[in-house]
Amino acid sequence: TSAAAIVKKHGARNIYAGVAHAVLIDVAIRRLQKSEITELVTTNSTAVRTVEGFKVMVLCVSELLGEGIKRIHNDESVSSLFNIENEKNGKTS
């Protein structure tokens, strides 16, 4: 949140924070509400609480995690999951 204040001071209009596994305990929520952060982007890898007066975007990672688990179980490559657009288009790297 202090970094957000610094970039806001230097002219940033919107500030987005990304967190893979947001654990929104009360103290974290209070900090977000007081911060210069416009929106928090996180995943549904943990339960995400609603934050009154603050925008939180939750990205669903269930398909990605499920595919990763399947590939590990089948002894297949997991690294190619990070190249998902190429896989959808039938391309490999």
Biopython code that builds the backbone (N, CA, C, O; Angstrom):
import numpy as np
from Bio.PDB.StructureBuilder import StructureBuilder

atoms = [
    (1, "THR", "N", (0.812, -1.199, 0.000)),
    (1, "THR", "CA", (0.000, 0.000, 0.000)),
    (1, "THR", "C", (0.854, 1.260, 0.000)),
    (1, "THR", "O", (0.429, 2.289, -0.526)),
    (2, "SER", "N", (2.046, 1.200, 0.579)),
    (2, "SER", "CA", (2.920, 2.381, 0.545)),
    (2, "SER", "C", (3.452, 2.607, -0.866)),
    (2, "SER", "O", (3.641, 3.752, -1.279)),
    (3, "ALA", "N", (3.693, 1.536, -1.605)),
    (3, "ALA", "CA", (4.135, 1.683, -2.999)),
    (3, "ALA", "C", (3.033, 2.337, -3.823)),
    (3, "ALA", "O", (3.319, 3.148, -4.704)),
    (4, "ALA", "N", (1.792, 1.998, -3.549)),
    (4, "ALA", "CA", (0.666, 2.603, -4.261)),
    (4, "ALA", "C", (0.610, 4.102, -4.003)),
    (4, "ALA", "O", (0.336, 4.878, -4.919)),
    (5, "ALA", "N", (0.864, 4.510, -2.784)),
    (5, "ALA", "CA", (0.862, 5.941, -2.453)),
    (5, "ALA", "C", (1.969, 6.671, -3.208)),
    (5, "ALA", "O", (1.776, 7.800, -3.661)),
    (6, "ILE", "N", (3.116, 6.032, -3.341)),
    (6, "ILE", "CA", (4.249, 6.652, -4.047)),
    (6, "ILE", "C", (3.931, 6.834, -5.526)),
    (6, "ILE", "O", (4.151, 7.915, -6.073)),
    (7, "VAL", "N", (3.419, 5.798, -6.180)),
    (7, "VAL", "CA", (3.127, 5.933, -7.609)),
    (7, "VAL", "C", (1.963, 6.892, -7.849)),
    (7, "VAL", "O", (1.931, 7.571, -8.875)),
    (8, "LYS", "N", (1.015, 6.958, -6.928)),
    (8, "LYS", "CA", (-0.088, 7.915, -7.035)),
    (8, "LYS", "C", (0.462, 9.340, -6.943)),
    (8, "LYS", "O", (0.045, 10.228, -7.688)),
    (9, "LYS", "N", (1.395, 9.542, -6.026)),
    (9, "LYS", "CA", (2.026, 10.849, -5.845)),
    (9, "LYS", "C", (2.753, 11.283, -7.114)),
    (9, "LYS", "O", (2.851, 12.477, -7.399)),
    (10, "HIS", "N", (3.261, 10.317, -7.873)),
    (10, "HIS", "CA", (3.999, 10.604, -9.101)),
    (10, "HIS", "C", (3.115, 10.561, -10.351)),
    (10, "HIS", "O", (3.625, 10.477, -11.468)),
    (11, "GLY", "N", (1.797, 10.620, -10.167)),
    (11, "GLY", "CA", (0.911, 10.802, -11.307)),
    (11, "GLY", "C", (0.097, 9.610, -11.769)),
    (11, "GLY", "O", (-0.663, 9.733, -12.729)),
    (12, "ALA", "N", (0.226, 8.471, -11.127)),
    (12, "ALA", "CA", (-0.581, 7.314, -11.544)),
    (12, "ALA", "C", (-2.059, 7.614, -11.304)),
    (12, "ALA", "O", (-2.439, 8.096, -10.236)),
    (13, "ARG", "N", (-2.876, 7.328, -12.297)),
    (13, "ARG", "CA", (-4.316, 7.555, -12.147)),
    (13, "ARG", "C", (-5.015, 6.348, -11.539)),
    (13, "ARG", "O", (-5.922, 6.494, -10.719)),
    (14, "ASN", "N", (-4.593, 5.168, -11.940)),
    (14, "ASN", "CA", (-5.177, 3.928, -11.421)),
    (14, "ASN", "C", (-4.057, 2.994, -11.015)),
    (14, "ASN", "O", (-3.022, 2.917, -11.676)),
    (15, "ILE", "N", (-4.273, 2.291, -9.927)),
    (15, "ILE", "CA", (-3.263, 1.367, -9.413)),
    (15, "ILE", "C", (-3.938, 0.020, -9.183)),
    (15, "ILE", "O", (-4.921, -0.086, -8.449)),
    (16, "TYR", "N", (-3.391, -0.999, -9.822)),
    (16, "TYR", "CA", (-3.924, -2.351, -9.703)),
    (16, "TYR", "C", (-2.895, -3.217, -8.996)),
    (16, "TYR", "O", (-1.709, -3.184, -9.324)),
    (17, "ALA", "N", (-3.357, -3.989, -8.028)),
    (17, "ALA", "CA", (-2.476, -4.896, -7.298)),
    (17, "ALA", "C", (-2.881, -6.325, -7.638)),
    (17, "ALA", "O", (-4.067, -6.650, -7.690)),
    (18, "GLY", "N", (-1.891, -7.168, -7.866)),
    (18, "GLY", "CA", (-2.147, -8.572, -8.162)),
    (18, "GLY", "C", (-1.598, -9.459, -7.066)),
    (18, "GLY", "O", (-0.441, -9.328, -6.665)),
    (19, "VAL", "N", (-2.436, -10.362, -6.585)),
    (19, "VAL", "CA", (-2.054, -11.272, -5.511)),
    (19, "VAL", "C", (-2.582, -12.654, -5.873)),
    (19, "VAL", "O", (-3.774, -12.815, -6.139)),
    (20, "ALA", "N", (-1.707, -13.644, -5.884)),
    (20, "ALA", "CA", (-2.128, -14.992, -6.277)),
    (20, "ALA", "C", (-3.139, -15.597, -5.302)),
    (20, "ALA", "O", (-4.143, -16.167, -5.728)),
    (21, "HIS", "N", (-2.885, -15.478, -4.020)),
    (21, "HIS", "CA", (-3.738, -16.103, -3.003)),
    (21, "HIS", "C", (-4.062, -15.058, -1.935)),
    (21, "HIS", "O", (-3.401, -15.010, -0.898)),
    (22, "ALA", "N", (-5.060, -14.235, -2.176)),
    (22, "ALA", "CA", (-5.386, -13.146, -1.246)),
    (22, "ALA", "C", (-6.054, -13.695, 0.013)),
    (22, "ALA", "O", (-7.137, -14.276, -0.045)),
    (23, "VAL", "N", (-5.398, -13.502, 1.131)),
    (23, "VAL", "CA", (-5.976, -13.859, 2.424)),
    (23, "VAL", "C", (-6.428, -12.539, 3.044)),
    (23, "VAL", "O", (-5.639, -11.821, 3.659)),
    (24, "LEU", "N", (-7.699, -12.238, 2.872)),
    (24, "LEU", "CA", (-8.212, -10.928, 3.257)),
    (24, "LEU", "C", (-8.722, -10.934, 4.698)),
    (24, "LEU", "O", (-9.925, -10.956, 4.959)),
    (25, "ILE", "N", (-7.762, -10.913, 5.617)),
    (25, "ILE", "CA", (-8.114, -10.793, 7.029)),
    (25, "ILE", "C", (-8.465, -9.334, 7.304)),
    (25, "ILE", "O", (-8.218, -8.463, 6.470)),
    (26, "ASP", "N", (-9.032, -9.076, 8.460)),
    (26, "ASP", "CA", (-9.536, -7.733, 8.769)),
    (26, "ASP", "C", (-8.493, -6.641, 8.587)),
    (26, "ASP", "O", (-8.796, -5.594, 8.015)),
    (27, "VAL", "N", (-7.277, -6.862, 9.059)),
    (27, "VAL", "CA", (-6.239, -5.829, 8.937)),
    (27, "VAL", "C", (-5.900, -5.567, 7.472)),
    (27, "VAL", "O", (-5.640, -4.424, 7.098)),
    (28, "ALA", "N", (-5.898, -6.592, 6.650)),
    (28, "ALA", "CA", (-5.617, -6.422, 5.216)),
    (28, "ALA", "C", (-6.734, -5.633, 4.542)),
    (28, "ALA", "O", (-6.474, -4.779, 3.694)),
    (29, "ILE", "N", (-7.960, -5.915, 4.917)),
    (29, "ILE", "CA", (-9.101, -5.194, 4.346)),
    (29, "ILE", "C", (-9.030, -3.719, 4.709)),
    (29, "ILE", "O", (-9.247, -2.860, 3.855)),
    (30, "ARG", "N", (-8.731, -3.420, 5.960)),
    (30, "ARG", "CA", (-8.623, -2.014, 6.377)),
    (30, "ARG", "C", (-7.524, -1.299, 5.600)),
    (30, "ARG", "O", (-7.696, -0.149, 5.195)),
    (31, "ARG", "N", (-6.398, -1.973, 5.390)),
    (31, "ARG", "CA", (-5.303, -1.365, 4.620)),
    (31, "ARG", "C", (-5.721, -1.095, 3.181)),
    (31, "ARG", "O", (-5.420, -0.033, 2.636)),
    (32, "LEU", "N", (-6.409, -2.043, 2.568)),
    (32, "LEU", "CA", (-6.880, -1.851, 1.192)),
    (32, "LEU", "C", (-7.847, -0.680, 1.099)),
    (32, "LEU", "O", (-7.753, 0.143, 0.188)),
    (33, "GLN", "N", (-8.769, -0.611, 2.039)),
    (33, "GLN", "CA", (-9.769, 0.456, 2.011)),
    (33, "GLN", "C", (-9.138, 1.838, 2.168)),
    (33, "GLN", "O", (-9.657, 2.817, 1.632)),
    (34, "LYS", "N", (-8.036, 1.925, 2.892)),
    (34, "LYS", "CA", (-7.353, 3.206, 3.109)),
    (34, "LYS", "C", (-6.327, 3.508, 2.022)),
    (34, "LYS", "O", (-5.831, 4.631, 1.938)),
    (35, "SER", "N", (-6.008, 2.532, 1.200)),
    (35, "SER", "CA", (-4.913, 2.664, 0.236)),
    (35, "SER", "C", (-5.330, 3.416, -1.022)),
    (35, "SER", "O", (-6.503, 3.729, -1.227)),
    (36, "GLU", "N", (-4.343, 3.693, -1.847)),
    (36, "GLU", "CA", (-4.552, 4.323, -3.152)),
    (36, "GLU", "C", (-4.839, 3.289, -4.243)),
    (36, "GLU", "O", (-5.013, 3.653, -5.406)),
    (37, "ILE", "N", (-4.890, 2.022, -3.885)),
    (37, "ILE", "CA", (-5.108, 0.951, -4.859)),
    (37, "ILE", "C", (-6.534, 1.029, -5.407)),
    (37, "ILE", "O", (-7.502, 1.122, -4.652)),
    (38, "THR", "N", (-6.639, 0.989, -6.734)),
    (38, "THR", "CA", (-7.932, 1.066, -7.415)),
    (38, "THR", "C", (-8.662, -0.269, -7.367)),
    (38, "THR", "O", (-9.866, -0.327, -7.116)),
    (39, "GLU", "N", (-7.913, -1.340, -7.612)),
    (39, "GLU", "CA", (-8.526, -2.666, -7.698)),
    (39, "GLU", "C", (-7.501, -3.730, -7.344)),
    (39, "GLU", "O", (-6.324, -3.618, -7.687)),
    (40, "LEU", "N", (-7.967, -4.762, -6.652)),
    (40, "LEU", "CA", (-7.143, -5.919, -6.327)),
    (40, "LEU", "C", (-7.555, -7.052, -7.254)),
    (40, "LEU", "O", (-8.741, -7.359, -7.375)),
    (41, "VAL", "N", (-6.582, -7.672, -7.907)),
    (41, "VAL", "CA", (-6.838, -8.817, -8.782)),
    (41, "VAL", "C", (-6.222, -10.036, -8.106)),
    (41, "VAL", "O", (-5.036, -10.040, -7.776)),
    (42, "THR", "N", (-7.034, -11.066, -7.903)),
    (42, "THR", "CA", (-6.565, -12.267, -7.231)),
    (42, "THR", "C", (-7.199, -13.495, -7.881)),
    (42, "THR", "O", (-7.921, -13.376, -8.870)),
    (43, "THR", "N", (-6.930, -14.651, -7.330)),
    (43, "THR", "CA", (-7.510, -15.890, -7.853)),
    (43, "THR", "C", (-8.436, -16.506, -6.812)),
    (43, "THR", "O", (-8.451, -16.100, -5.650)),
    (44, "ASN", "N", (-9.197, -17.482, -7.247)),
    (44, "ASN", "CA", (-10.084, -18.192, -6.329)),
    (44, "ASN", "C", (-9.406, -19.436, -5.748)),
    (44, "ASN", "O", (-10.075, -20.409, -5.398)),
    (45, "SER", "N", (-8.074, -19.396, -5.649)),
    (45, "SER", "CA", (-7.344, -20.519, -5.058)),
    (45, "SER", "C", (-7.565, -20.591, -3.551)),
    (45, "SER", "O", (-7.313, -21.625, -2.933)),
    (46, "THR", "N", (-8.032, -19.502, -2.963)),
    (46, "THR", "CA", (-8.487, -19.471, -1.575)),
    (46, "THR", "C", (-9.833, -18.754, -1.578)),
    (46, "THR", "O", (-10.161, -18.047, -2.532)),
    (47, "ALA", "N", (-10.601, -18.932, -0.529)),
    (47, "ALA", "CA", (-11.884, -18.224, -0.433)),
    (47, "ALA", "C", (-11.604, -16.729, -0.345)),
    (47, "ALA", "O", (-10.745, -16.299, 0.425)),
    (48, "VAL", "N", (-12.322, -15.941, -1.128)),
    (48, "VAL", "CA", (-12.093, -14.496, -1.169)),
    (48, "VAL", "C", (-13.301, -13.784, -0.579)),
    (48, "VAL", "O", (-14.435, -13.967, -1.023)),
    (49, "ARG", "N", (-13.029, -12.971, 0.429)),
    (49, "ARG", "CA", (-14.091, -12.190, 1.069)),
    (49, "ARG", "C", (-14.431, -10.961, 0.238)),
    (49, "ARG", "O", (-13.581, -10.427, -0.476)),
    (50, "THR", "N", (-15.657, -10.526, 0.334)),
    (50, "THR", "CA", (-16.078, -9.270, -0.269)),
    (50, "THR", "C", (-15.518, -8.140, 0.584)),
    (50, "THR", "O", (-15.524, -8.213, 1.813)),
    (51, "VAL", "N", (-15.038, -7.103, -0.076)),
    (51, "VAL", "CA", (-14.480, -5.959, 0.638)),
    (51, "VAL", "C", (-15.374, -4.760, 0.354)),
    (51, "VAL", "O", (-15.404, -4.248, -0.765)),
    (52, "GLU", "N", (-16.088, -4.324, 1.355)),
    (52, "GLU", "CA", (-17.011, -3.202, 1.187)),
    (52, "GLU", "C", (-16.252, -1.948, 0.769)),
    (52, "GLU", "O", (-15.260, -1.565, 1.388)),
    (53, "GLY", "N", (-16.741, -1.320, -0.292)),
    (53, "GLY", "CA", (-16.137, -0.081, -0.761)),
    (53, "GLY", "C", (-14.825, -0.260, -1.495)),
    (53, "GLY", "O", (-14.065, 0.695, -1.654)),
    (54, "PHE", "N", (-14.550, -1.483, -1.947)),
    (54, "PHE", "CA", (-13.288, -1.748, -2.636)),
    (54, "PHE", "C", (-13.528, -2.776, -3.730)),
    (54, "PHE", "O", (-14.247, -3.753, -3.520)),
    (55, "LYS", "N", (-12.933, -2.561, -4.890)),
    (55, "LYS", "CA", (-13.138, -3.451, -6.035)),
    (55, "LYS", "C", (-12.119, -4.594, -6.006)),
    (55, "LYS", "O", (-10.910, -4.366, -5.965)),
    (56, "VAL", "N", (-12.631, -5.820, -6.029)),
    (56, "VAL", "CA", (-11.790, -7.020, -6.067)),
    (56, "VAL", "C", (-12.225, -7.852, -7.267)),
    (56, "VAL", "O", (-13.393, -8.225, -7.377)),
    (57, "MET", "N", (-11.279, -8.144, -8.175)),
    (57, "MET", "CA", (-11.557, -9.023, -9.311)),
    (57, "MET", "C", (-10.963, -10.392, -8.985)),
    (57, "MET", "O", (-9.782, -10.507, -8.660)),
    (58, "VAL", "N", (-11.792, -11.418, -9.077)),
    (58, "VAL", "CA", (-11.349, -12.776, -8.770)),
    (58, "VAL", "C", (-11.306, -13.577, -10.066)),
    (58, "VAL", "O", (-12.321, -13.738, -10.744)),
    (59, "LEU", "N", (-10.130, -14.072, -10.398)),
    (59, "LEU", "CA", (-9.945, -14.888, -11.596)),
    (59, "LEU", "C", (-10.069, -16.358, -11.218)),
    (59, "LEU", "O", (-9.492, -16.803, -10.226)),
    (60, "CYS", "N", (-10.816, -17.103, -12.006)),
    (60, "CYS", "CA", (-11.009, -18.527, -11.758)),
    (60, "CYS", "C", (-9.814, -19.311, -12.300)),
    (60, "CYS", "O", (-9.461, -19.188, -13.473)),
    (61, "VAL", "N", (-9.203, -20.105, -11.445)),
    (61, "VAL", "CA", (-8.052, -20.910, -11.863)),
    (61, "VAL", "C", (-8.348, -22.407, -11.793)),
    (61, "VAL", "O", (-7.431, -23.224, -11.881)),
    (62, "SER", "N", (-9.616, -22.773, -11.636)),
    (62, "SER", "CA", (-9.952, -24.184, -11.469)),
    (62, "SER", "C", (-9.581, -25.023, -12.687)),
    (62, "SER", "O", (-9.068, -26.132, -12.539)),
    (63, "GLU", "N", (-9.834, -24.504, -13.890)),
    (63, "GLU", "CA", (-9.492, -25.254, -15.102)),
    (63, "GLU", "C", (-7.976, -25.458, -15.199)),
    (63, "GLU", "O", (-7.507, -26.548, -15.528)),
    (64, "LEU", "N", (-7.231, -24.410, -14.913)),
    (64, "LEU", "CA", (-5.771, -24.488, -14.967)),
    (64, "LEU", "C", (-5.228, -25.476, -13.934)),
    (64, "LEU", "O", (-4.382, -26.309, -14.257)),
    (65, "LEU", "N", (-5.712, -25.386, -12.698)),
    (65, "LEU", "CA", (-5.249, -26.303, -11.661)),
    (65, "LEU", "C", (-5.654, -27.741, -11.967)),
    (65, "LEU", "O", (-4.864, -28.666, -11.777)),
    (66, "GLY", "N", (-6.883, -27.927, -12.442)),
    (66, "GLY", "CA", (-7.339, -29.269, -12.798)),
    (66, "GLY", "C", (-6.496, -29.885, -13.899)),
    (66, "GLY", "O", (-6.130, -31.059, -13.834)),
    (67, "GLU", "N", (-6.191, -29.084, -14.912)),
    (67, "GLU", "CA", (-5.352, -29.571, -16.016)),
    (67, "GLU", "C", (-3.950, -29.893, -15.515)),
    (67, "GLU", "O", (-3.349, -30.880, -15.939)),
    (68, "GLY", "N", (-3.429, -29.069, -14.620)),
    (68, "GLY", "CA", (-2.106, -29.332, -14.056)),
    (68, "GLY", "C", (-2.072, -30.633, -13.274)),
    (68, "GLY", "O", (-1.135, -31.419, -13.410)),
    (69, "ILE", "N", (-3.081, -30.862, -12.462)),
    (69, "ILE", "CA", (-3.164, -32.105, -11.685)),
    (69, "ILE", "C", (-3.264, -33.307, -12.616)),
    (69, "ILE", "O", (-2.607, -34.324, -12.398)),
    (70, "LYS", "N", (-4.088, -33.188, -13.655)),
    (70, "LYS", "CA", (-4.244, -34.290, -14.617)),
    (70, "LYS", "C", (-2.910, -34.604, -15.290)),
    (70, "LYS", "O", (-2.536, -35.768, -15.432)),
    (71, "ARG", "N", (-2.196, -33.552, -15.704)),
    (71, "ARG", "CA", (-0.918, -33.767, -16.392)),
    (71, "ARG", "C", (0.123, -34.386, -15.469)),
    (71, "ARG", "O", (0.885, -35.258, -15.886)),
    (72, "ILE", "N", (0.156, -33.947, -14.241)),
    (72, "ILE", "CA", (1.100, -34.542, -13.289)),
    (72, "ILE", "C", (0.768, -36.018, -13.099)),
    (72, "ILE", "O", (1.660, -36.866, -13.098)),
    (73, "HIS", "N", (-0.508, -36.316, -12.941)),
    (73, "HIS", "CA", (-0.942, -37.702, -12.770)),
    (73, "HIS", "C", (-0.566, -38.560, -13.980)),
    (73, "HIS", "O", (-0.181, -39.720, -13.825)),
    (74, "ASN", "N", (-0.675, -37.995, -15.174)),
    (74, "ASN", "CA", (-0.366, -38.728, -16.405)),
    (74, "ASN", "C", (1.093, -38.597, -16.826)),
    (74, "ASN", "O", (1.466, -39.016, -17.922)),
    (75, "ASP", "N", (1.924, -38.014, -15.952)),
    (75, "ASP", "CA", (3.351, -37.822, -16.230)),
    (75, "ASP", "C", (3.571, -37.041, -17.529)),
    (75, "ASP", "O", (4.420, -37.396, -18.347)),
    (76, "GLU", "N", (2.779, -35.961, -17.702)),
    (76, "GLU", "CA", (2.884, -35.095, -18.878)),
    (76, "GLU", "C", (3.460, -33.740, -18.473)),
    (76, "GLU", "O", (3.564, -33.422, -17.288)),
    (77, "SER", "N", (3.829, -32.954, -19.470)),
    (77, "SER", "CA", (4.404, -31.630, -19.241)),
    (77, "SER", "C", (3.387, -30.685, -18.612)),
    (77, "SER", "O", (2.239, -30.605, -19.049)),
    (78, "VAL", "N", (3.825, -29.978, -17.589)),
    (78, "VAL", "CA", (3.012, -28.939, -16.970)),
    (78, "VAL", "C", (3.454, -27.569, -17.477)),
    (78, "VAL", "O", (2.655, -26.634, -17.518)),
    (79, "SER", "N", (4.713, -27.449, -17.858)),
    (79, "SER", "CA", (5.246, -26.148, -18.281)),
    (79, "SER", "C", (4.515, -25.591, -19.499)),
    (79, "SER", "O", (4.430, -24.375, -19.669)),
    (80, "SER", "N", (3.991, -26.469, -20.339)),
    (80, "SER", "CA", (3.287, -25.978, -21.524)),
    (80, "SER", "C", (1.972, -25.281, -21.166)),
    (80, "SER", "O", (1.402, -24.586, -22.007)),
    (81, "LEU", "N", (1.484, -25.451, -19.941)),
    (81, "LEU", "CA", (0.280, -24.742, -19.511)),
    (81, "LEU", "C", (0.487, -23.233, -19.519)),
    (81, "LEU", "O", (-0.473, -22.471, -19.634)),
    (82, "PHE", "N", (1.723, -22.808, -19.401)),
    (82, "PHE", "CA", (2.021, -21.379, -19.405)),
    (82, "PHE", "C", (2.022, -20.817, -20.815)),
    (82, "PHE", "O", (2.230, -19.619, -21.006)),
    (83, "ASN", "N", (1.796, -21.655, -21.790)),
    (83, "ASN", "CA", (1.721, -21.273, -23.195)),
    (83, "ASN", "C", (0.344, -21.653, -23.728)),
    (83, "ASN", "O", (0.225, -22.191, -24.829)),
    (84, "ILE", "N", (-0.685, -21.372, -22.949)),
    (84, "ILE", "CA", (-2.028, -21.883, -23.225)),
    (84, "ILE", "C", (-2.615, -21.398, -24.547)),
    (84, "ILE", "O", (-3.354, -22.145, -25.189)),
    (85, "GLU", "N", (-2.317, -20.190, -24.970)),
    (85, "GLU", "CA", (-2.844, -19.693, -26.249)),
    (85, "GLU", "C", (-2.328, -20.524, -27.413)),
    (85, "GLU", "O", (-3.082, -20.827, -28.337)),
    (86, "ASN", "N", (-1.052, -20.896, -27.382)),
    (86, "ASN", "CA", (-0.502, -21.734, -28.440)),
    (86, "ASN", "C", (-1.175, -23.100, -28.461)),
    (86, "ASN", "O", (-1.431, -23.649, -29.533)),
    (87, "GLU", "N", (-1.461, -23.653, -27.287)),
    (87, "GLU", "CA", (-2.121, -24.958, -27.238)),
    (87, "GLU", "C", (-3.528, -24.881, -27.821)),
    (87, "GLU", "O", (-3.955, -25.788, -28.535)),
    (88, "LYS", "N", (-4.249, -23.804, -27.522)),
    (88, "LYS", "CA", (-5.607, -23.648, -28.046)),
    (88, "LYS", "C", (-5.600, -23.550, -29.563)),
    (88, "LYS", "O", (-6.546, -23.981, -30.223)),
    (89, "ASN", "N", (-4.537, -22.984, -30.114)),
    (89, "ASN", "CA", (-4.429, -22.812, -31.562)),
    (89, "ASN", "C", (-3.718, -23.981, -32.238)),
    (89, "ASN", "O", (-3.472, -23.943, -33.443)),
    (90, "GLY", "N", (-3.386, -25.021, -31.468)),
    (90, "GLY", "CA", (-2.739, -26.191, -32.036)),
    (90, "GLY", "C", (-1.257, -26.017, -32.301)),
    (90, "GLY", "O", (-0.656, -26.834, -32.998)),
    (91, "LYS", "N", (-0.654, -24.962, -31.758)),
    (91, "LYS", "CA", (0.781, -24.725, -31.953)),
    (91, "LYS", "C", (1.546, -25.242, -30.748)),
    (91, "LYS", "O", (1.030, -25.254, -29.630)),
    (92, "THR", "N", (2.758, -25.662, -30.980)),
    (92, "THR", "CA", (3.644, -26.052, -29.886)),
    (92, "THR", "C", (4.945, -25.298, -30.025)),
    (92, "THR", "O", (5.333, -24.889, -31.119)),
    (93, "SER", "N", (5.614, -25.119, -28.897)),
    (93, "SER", "CA", (6.894, -24.399, -28.963)),
    (93, "SER", "C", (8.053, -25.316, -28.719)),
    (93, "SER", "O", (9.203, -24.877, -28.738)),
]
sb = StructureBuilder()
sb.init_structure("model")
sb.init_model(0)
sb.init_chain("A")
sb.init_seg("    ")
for serial, (resi, resn, name, xyz) in enumerate(atoms, 1):
    if name == "N":
        sb.init_residue(resn, " ", resi, " ")
    sb.init_atom(name, np.array(xyz, "f"), 0.0, 1.0, " ", f" {name:<3s}", serial, name[0])
structure = sb.get_structure()
